[in-house]
Amino acid sequence: MSHPIHANIAASISELKANPMKVVASGGGMPIAVLNRNAPAFYCVPAVAYEAMMDLIDDQQLRRLIEQRAHEAAVAVELDDL
C-alpha cells in the first residue's frame, strides 16, 4: 500500500534511534518523514522549521479575525481616553 510522504527526506525509526541528530541534520533544516514498516509514522521537524510553521498558523488566524471584524462598525475613541 502506498502512503503520501510530505517530506523530501525519509528515515526509518531504526535510523532515528541509532543517531537522531544525524537524521535531523540530513533534512537540511526541513522536516523528515520517519517511517515504520515503510509507512510514515511521524515527522521530525527541526525547531526553526516548527517555529516558522507556528508563526504562519498564527498569521492565518489573525488574518481570519481581521477579515471577520473588517465589516463591523468602527468605534470612535479619543486618544486621551485610552
N, CA, C and O atoms as CSV, one atom per row, in Angstrom:
chain,resi,resn,atom,element,x,y,z
A,1,MET,N,N,0.842,-1.181,0.000
A,1,MET,CA,C,0.000,0.000,0.000
A,1,MET,C,C,0.881,1.236,0.000
A,1,MET,O,O,1.861,1.298,0.743
A,2,SER,N,N,0.549,2.218,-0.820
A,2,SER,CA,C,1.346,3.440,-0.884
A,2,SER,C,C,0.786,4.486,0.078
A,2,SER,O,O,-0.410,4.522,0.365
A,3,HIS,N,N,1.676,5.320,0.557
A,3,HIS,CA,C,1.314,6.374,1.503
A,3,HIS,C,C,1.937,7.680,1.039
A,3,HIS,O,O,3.099,7.689,0.632
A,4,PRO,N,N,1.203,8.777,1.088
A,4,PRO,CA,C,1.829,10.060,0.740
A,4,PRO,C,C,2.851,10.437,1.806
A,4,PRO,O,O,2.607,10.281,3.003
A,5,ILE,N,N,3.976,10.926,1.362
A,5,ILE,CA,C,5.013,11.382,2.282
A,5,ILE,C,C,5.231,12.861,2.001
A,5,ILE,O,O,5.574,13.251,0.885
A,6,HIS,N,N,5.030,13.667,3.015
A,6,HIS,CA,C,5.089,15.115,2.858
A,6,HIS,C,C,6.443,15.661,3.299
A,6,HIS,O,O,6.515,16.648,4.032
A,7,ALA,N,N,7.500,15.020,2.852
A,7,ALA,CA,C,8.866,15.468,3.143
A,7,ALA,C,C,9.775,14.962,2.033
A,7,ALA,O,O,9.493,13.942,1.405
A,8,ASN,N,N,10.852,15.668,1.800
A,8,ASN,CA,C,11.804,15.244,0.779
A,8,ASN,C,C,12.745,14.160,1.289
A,8,ASN,O,O,13.332,13.426,0.494
A,9,ILE,N,N,12.895,14.054,2.605
A,9,ILE,CA,C,13.795,13.087,3.214
A,9,ILE,C,C,12.979,12.165,4.109
A,9,ILE,O,O,12.071,12.607,4.812
A,10,ALA,N,N,13.313,10.880,4.073
A,10,ALA,CA,C,12.659,9.904,4.942
A,10,ALA,C,C,13.735,9.073,5.627
A,10,ALA,O,O,14.808,8.837,5.071
A,11,ALA,N,N,13.432,8.640,6.827
A,11,ALA,CA,C,14.346,7.790,7.593
A,11,ALA,C,C,13.510,6.774,8.358
A,11,ALA,O,O,12.344,7.021,8.666
A,12,SER,N,N,14.107,5.643,8.657
A,12,SER,CA,C,13.395,4.635,9.438
A,12,SER,C,C,13.520,4.957,10.930
A,12,SER,O,O,14.394,5.717,11.348
A,13,ILE,N,N,12.636,4.367,11.710
A,13,ILE,CA,C,12.718,4.540,13.156
A,13,ILE,C,C,14.050,3.995,13.666
A,13,ILE,O,O,14.624,4.553,14.601
A,14,SER,N,N,14.544,2.921,13.072
A,14,SER,CA,C,15.832,2.355,13.478
A,14,SER,C,C,16.956,3.364,13.265
A,14,SER,O,O,17.824,3.517,14.124
A,15,GLU,N,N,16.945,4.057,12.117
A,15,GLU,CA,C,17.959,5.079,11.858
A,15,GLU,C,C,17.862,6.208,12.881
A,15,GLU,O,O,18.876,6.703,13.374
A,16,LEU,N,N,16.632,6.606,13.194
A,16,LEU,CA,C,16.421,7.681,14.158
A,16,LEU,C,C,16.937,7.285,15.536
A,16,LEU,O,O,17.573,8.087,16.219
A,17,LYS,N,N,16.663,6.040,15.945
A,17,LYS,CA,C,17.141,5.557,17.245
A,17,LYS,C,C,18.669,5.520,17.291
A,17,LYS,O,O,19.269,5.871,18.307
A,18,ALA,N,N,19.291,5.100,16.202
A,18,ALA,CA,C,20.743,4.933,16.173
A,18,ALA,C,C,21.470,6.273,16.253
A,18,ALA,O,O,22.470,6.393,16.960
A,19,ASN,N,N,20.979,7.273,15.541
A,19,ASN,CA,C,21.665,8.557,15.527
A,19,ASN,C,C,20.670,9.674,15.213
A,19,ASN,O,O,20.591,10.130,14.072
A,20,PRO,N,N,19.913,10.117,16.215
A,20,PRO,CA,C,18.860,11.102,15.958
A,20,PRO,C,C,19.365,12.410,15.361
A,20,PRO,O,O,18.726,12.958,14.463
A,21,MET,N,N,20.499,12.924,15.840
A,21,MET,CA,C,20.985,14.204,15.327
A,21,MET,C,C,21.458,14.094,13.880
A,21,MET,O,O,21.347,15.058,13.122
A,22,LYS,N,N,21.981,12.942,13.489
A,22,LYS,CA,C,22.379,12.741,12.100
A,22,LYS,C,C,21.155,12.753,11.188
A,22,LYS,O,O,21.190,13.317,10.095
A,23,VAL,N,N,20.075,12.129,11.648
A,23,VAL,CA,C,18.834,12.105,10.863
A,23,VAL,C,C,18.289,13.518,10.723
A,23,VAL,O,O,17.900,13.926,9.629
A,24,VAL,N,N,18.255,14.270,11.821
A,24,VAL,CA,C,17.759,15.649,11.768
A,24,VAL,C,C,18.623,16.481,10.823
A,24,VAL,O,O,18.097,17.254,10.022
A,25,ALA,N,N,19.940,16.328,10.911
A,25,ALA,CA,C,20.850,17.093,10.050
A,25,ALA,C,C,20.671,16.729,8.581
A,25,ALA,O,O,20.877,17.574,7.709
A,26,SER,N,N,20.297,15.506,8.297
A,26,SER,CA,C,20.138,15.079,6.901
A,26,SER,C,C,19.011,15.823,6.197
A,26,SER,O,O,18.976,15.871,4.967
A,27,GLY,N,N,18.099,16.398,6.956
A,27,GLY,CA,C,16.987,17.141,6.365
A,27,GLY,C,C,17.346,18.556,5.970
A,27,GLY,O,O,16.555,19.231,5.311
A,28,GLY,N,N,18.519,19.020,6.358
A,28,GLY,CA,C,18.924,20.375,5.994
A,28,GLY,C,C,17.978,21.443,6.504
A,28,GLY,O,O,17.743,22.440,5.821
A,29,GLY,N,N,17.432,21.247,7.698
A,29,GLY,CA,C,16.529,22.235,8.283
A,29,GLY,C,C,15.071,22.032,7.936
A,29,GLY,O,O,14.214,22.779,8.408
A,30,MET,N,N,14.776,21.042,7.125
A,30,MET,CA,C,13.395,20.756,6.728
A,30,MET,C,C,12.894,19.506,7.453
A,30,MET,O,O,13.700,18.736,7.976
A,31,PRO,N,N,11.573,19.291,7.492
A,31,PRO,CA,C,11.029,18.103,8.157
A,31,PRO,C,C,11.485,16.799,7.496
A,31,PRO,O,O,11.789,16.757,6.304
A,32,ILE,N,N,11.523,15.753,8.296
A,32,ILE,CA,C,11.905,14.420,7.829
A,32,ILE,C,C,10.772,13.465,8.183
A,32,ILE,O,O,10.286,13.458,9.314
A,33,ALA,N,N,10.362,12.673,7.226
A,33,ALA,CA,C,9.340,11.651,7.495
A,33,ALA,C,C,10.036,10.464,8.155
A,33,ALA,O,O,11.025,9.945,7.637
A,34,VAL,N,N,9.513,10.044,9.294
A,34,VAL,CA,C,10.054,8.868,9.978
A,34,VAL,C,C,9.093,7.719,9.689
A,34,VAL,O,O,7.901,7.787,9.989
A,35,LEU,N,N,9.648,6.663,9.100
A,35,LEU,CA,C,8.837,5.550,8.624
A,35,LEU,C,C,8.887,4.370,9.576
A,35,LEU,O,O,9.925,4.062,10.162
A,36,ASN,N,N,7.752,3.723,9.716
A,36,ASN,CA,C,7.634,2.475,10.443
A,36,ASN,C,C,7.029,1.470,9.471
A,36,ASN,O,O,5.878,1.608,9.056
A,37,ARG,N,N,7.808,0.466,9.114
A,37,ARG,CA,C,7.379,-0.531,8.120
A,37,ARG,C,C,6.965,0.138,6.812
A,37,ARG,O,O,5.932,-0.184,6.224
A,38,ASN,N,N,7.795,1.071,6.381
A,38,ASN,CA,C,7.624,1.795,5.116
A,38,ASN,C,C,6.383,2.674,5.037
A,38,ASN,O,O,5.960,3.054,3.945
A,39,ALA,N,N,5.804,2.993,6.171
A,39,ALA,CA,C,4.676,3.922,6.217
A,39,ALA,C,C,5.050,5.067,7.156
A,39,ALA,O,O,5.675,4.827,8.190
A,40,PRO,N,N,4.683,6.304,6.822
A,40,PRO,CA,C,5.029,7.417,7.697
A,40,PRO,C,C,4.377,7.257,9.071
A,40,PRO,O,O,3.162,7.101,9.186
A,41,ALA,N,N,5.216,7.300,10.110
A,41,ALA,CA,C,4.727,7.198,11.487
A,41,ALA,C,C,4.581,8.597,12.091
A,41,ALA,O,O,3.620,8.884,12.805
A,42,PHE,N,N,5.554,9.456,11.789
A,42,PHE,CA,C,5.513,10.843,12.243
A,42,PHE,C,C,6.555,11.640,11.474
A,42,PHE,O,O,7.350,11.088,10.713
A,43,TYR,N,N,6.533,12.949,11.689
A,43,TYR,CA,C,7.502,13.831,11.045
A,43,TYR,C,C,8.386,14.455,12.119
A,43,TYR,O,O,7.904,14.922,13.150
A,44,CYS,N,N,9.656,14.452,11.860
A,44,CYS,CA,C,10.641,15.067,12.740
A,44,CYS,C,C,10.903,16.460,12.179
A,44,CYS,O,O,11.424,16.609,11.073
A,45,VAL,N,N,10.535,17.475,12.953
A,45,VAL,CA,C,10.622,18.852,12.466
A,45,VAL,C,C,11.634,19.616,13.317
A,45,VAL,O,O,11.455,19.725,14.530
A,46,PRO,N,N,12.692,20.147,12.704
A,46,PRO,CA,C,13.648,20.947,13.464
A,46,PRO,C,C,12.975,22.163,14.099
A,46,PRO,O,O,11.968,22.655,13.588
A,47,ALA,N,N,13.527,22.644,15.206
A,47,ALA,CA,C,12.921,23.734,15.968
A,47,ALA,C,C,12.672,24.974,15.108
A,47,ALA,O,O,11.611,25.589,15.219
A,48,VAL,N,N,13.614,25.348,14.264
A,48,VAL,CA,C,13.451,26.554,13.434
A,48,VAL,C,C,12.267,26.394,12.485
A,48,VAL,O,O,11.481,27.327,12.317
A,49,ALA,N,N,12.133,25.229,11.867
A,49,ALA,CA,C,11.015,24.986,10.949
A,49,ALA,C,C,9.689,24.956,11.712
A,49,ALA,O,O,8.680,25.463,11.221
A,50,TYR,N,N,9.687,24.364,12.909
A,50,TYR,CA,C,8.470,24.313,13.722
A,50,TYR,C,C,8.031,25.725,14.110
A,50,TYR,O,O,6.847,26.053,14.027
A,51,GLU,N,N,8.977,26.553,14.530
A,51,GLU,CA,C,8.651,27.925,14.902
A,51,GLU,C,C,8.098,28.695,13.705
A,51,GLU,O,O,7.167,29.486,13.858
A,52,ALA,N,N,8.655,28.476,12.526
A,52,ALA,CA,C,8.157,29.138,11.314
A,52,ALA,C,C,6.729,28.684,11.010
A,52,ALA,O,O,5.889,29.497,10.624
A,53,MET,N,N,6.453,27.391,11.182
A,53,MET,CA,C,5.093,26.880,10.952
A,53,MET,C,C,4.108,27.501,11.942
A,53,MET,O,O,3.000,27.877,11.561
A,54,MET,N,N,4.507,27.609,13.201
A,54,MET,CA,C,3.630,28.206,14.213
A,54,MET,C,C,3.364,29.676,13.895
A,54,MET,O,O,2.247,30.156,14.089
A,55,ASP,N,N,4.380,30.399,13.408
A,55,ASP,CA,C,4.188,31.799,13.002
A,55,ASP,C,C,3.194,31.902,11.854
A,55,ASP,O,O,2.335,32.783,11.858
A,56,LEU,N,N,3.301,31.011,10.873
A,56,LEU,CA,C,2.360,31.028,9.748
A,56,LEU,C,C,0.931,30.739,10.206
A,56,LEU,O,O,-0.011,31.390,9.755
A,57,ILE,N,N,0.774,29.776,11.090
A,57,ILE,CA,C,-0.560,29.454,11.617
A,57,ILE,C,C,-1.128,30.645,12.374
A,57,ILE,O,O,-2.299,30.987,12.211
A,58,ASP,N,N,-0.307,31.276,13.197
A,58,ASP,CA,C,-0.739,32.446,13.953
A,58,ASP,C,C,-1.144,33.571,13.015
A,58,ASP,O,O,-2.166,34.223,13.232
A,59,ASP,N,N,-0.352,33.805,11.973
A,59,ASP,CA,C,-0.677,34.848,10.993
A,59,ASP,C,C,-2.002,34.571,10.298
A,59,ASP,O,O,-2.791,35.489,10.071
A,60,GLN,N,N,-2.250,33.311,9.960
A,60,GLN,CA,C,-3.521,32.961,9.303
A,60,GLN,C,C,-4.706,33.175,10.235
A,60,GLN,O,O,-5.759,33.648,9.806
A,61,GLN,N,N,-4.540,32.829,11.501
A,61,GLN,CA,C,-5.624,33.044,12.461
A,61,GLN,C,C,-5.905,34.530,12.628
A,61,GLN,O,O,-7.064,34.940,12.699
A,62,LEU,N,N,-4.859,35.333,12.690
A,62,LEU,CA,C,-5.044,36.781,12.791
A,62,LEU,C,C,-5.705,37.342,11.538
A,62,LEU,O,O,-6.555,38.228,11.629
A,63,ARG,N,N,-5.321,36.833,10.371
A,63,ARG,CA,C,-5.934,37.293,9.114
A,63,ARG,C,C,-7.429,37.005,9.109
A,63,ARG,O,O,-8.226,37.855,8.712
A,64,ARG,N,N,-7.813,35.806,9.551
A,64,ARG,CA,C,-9.239,35.463,9.606
A,64,ARG,C,C,-9.995,36.394,10.553
A,64,ARG,O,O,-11.104,36.833,10.248
A,65,LEU,N,N,-9.388,36.690,11.704
A,65,LEU,CA,C,-10.012,37.585,12.667
A,65,LEU,C,C,-10.177,38.986,12.081
A,65,LEU,O,O,-11.218,39.618,12.265
A,66,ILE,N,N,-9.169,39.464,11.388
A,66,ILE,CA,C,-9.233,40.782,10.748
A,66,ILE,C,C,-10.342,40.801,9.700
A,66,ILE,O,O,-11.109,41.761,9.621
A,67,GLU,N,N,-10.425,39.742,8.897
A,67,GLU,CA,C,-11.466,39.675,7.866
A,67,GLU,C,C,-12.853,39.644,8.487
A,67,GLU,O,O,-13.780,40.255,7.954
A,68,GLN,N,N,-13.014,38.941,9.608
A,68,GLN,CA,C,-14.315,38.887,10.276
A,68,GLN,C,C,-14.714,40.259,10.814
A,68,GLN,O,O,-15.872,40.665,10.724
A,69,ARG,N,N,-13.734,40.959,11.372
A,69,ARG,CA,C,-14.032,42.239,12.014
A,69,ARG,C,C,-14.019,43.417,11.037
A,69,ARG,O,O,-14.420,44.520,11.409
A,70,ALA,N,N,-13.579,43.213,9.827
A,70,ALA,CA,C,-13.490,44.308,8.860
A,70,ALA,C,C,-14.853,44.897,8.543
A,70,ALA,O,O,-14.937,46.064,8.160
A,71,HIS,N,N,-15.908,44.138,8.689
A,71,HIS,CA,C,-17.252,44.592,8.345
A,71,HIS,C,C,-18.017,45.116,9.553
A,71,HIS,O,O,-19.171,45.525,9.430
A,72,GLU,N,N,-17.378,45.104,10.716
A,72,GLU,CA,C,-18.030,45.635,11.914
A,72,GLU,C,C,-17.916,47.162,11.923
A,72,GLU,O,O,-17.012,47.745,11.325
A,73,ALA,N,N,-18.839,47.766,12.605
A,73,ALA,CA,C,-18.807,49.212,12.714
A,73,ALA,C,C,-17.627,49.653,13.577
A,73,ALA,O,O,-17.297,49.012,14.575
A,74,ALA,N,N,-17.012,50.736,13.182
A,74,ALA,CA,C,-15.882,51.263,13.950
A,74,ALA,C,C,-16.402,52.022,15.163
A,74,ALA,O,O,-17.506,52.566,15.143
A,75,VAL,N,N,-15.602,52.050,16.209
A,75,VAL,CA,C,-15.950,52.766,17.431
A,75,VAL,C,C,-15.009,53.945,17.541
A,75,VAL,O,O,-13.789,53.780,17.532
A,76,ALA,N,N,-15.579,55.141,17.646
A,76,ALA,CA,C,-14.770,56.343,17.764
A,76,ALA,C,C,-14.304,56.507,19.207
A,76,ALA,O,O,-15.106,56.421,20.136
A,77,VAL,N,N,-13.035,56.738,19.387
A,77,VAL,CA,C,-12.473,56.984,20.719
A,77,VAL,C,C,-11.494,58.143,20.625
A,77,VAL,O,O,-10.924,58.408,19.567
A,78,GLU,N,N,-11.311,58.817,21.725
A,78,GLU,CA,C,-10.325,59.862,21.819
A,78,GLU,C,C,-9.026,59.232,22.322
A,78,GLU,O,O,-9.045,58.322,23.152
A,79,LEU,N,N,-7.918,59.721,21.816
A,79,LEU,CA,C,-6.617,59.184,22.209
A,79,LEU,C,C,-6.410,59.323,23.717
A,79,LEU,O,O,-5.814,58.440,24.334
A,80,ASP,N,N,-6.875,60.381,24.305
A,80,ASP,CA,C,-6.722,60.593,25.749
A,80,ASP,C,C,-7.535,59.597,26.561
A,80,ASP,O,O,-7.218,59.343,27.723
A,81,ASP,N,N,-8.589,59.025,25.959
A,81,ASP,CA,C,-9.421,58.049,26.676
A,81,ASP,C,C,-8.765,56.686,26.786
A,81,ASP,O,O,-9.179,55.856,27.595
A,82,LEU,N,N,-7.746,56.453,25.976
A,82,LEU,CA,C,-7.065,55.158,26.012
A,82,LEU,C,C,-6.115,55.175,27.169
A,82,LEU,O,O,-5.419,54.188,27.410
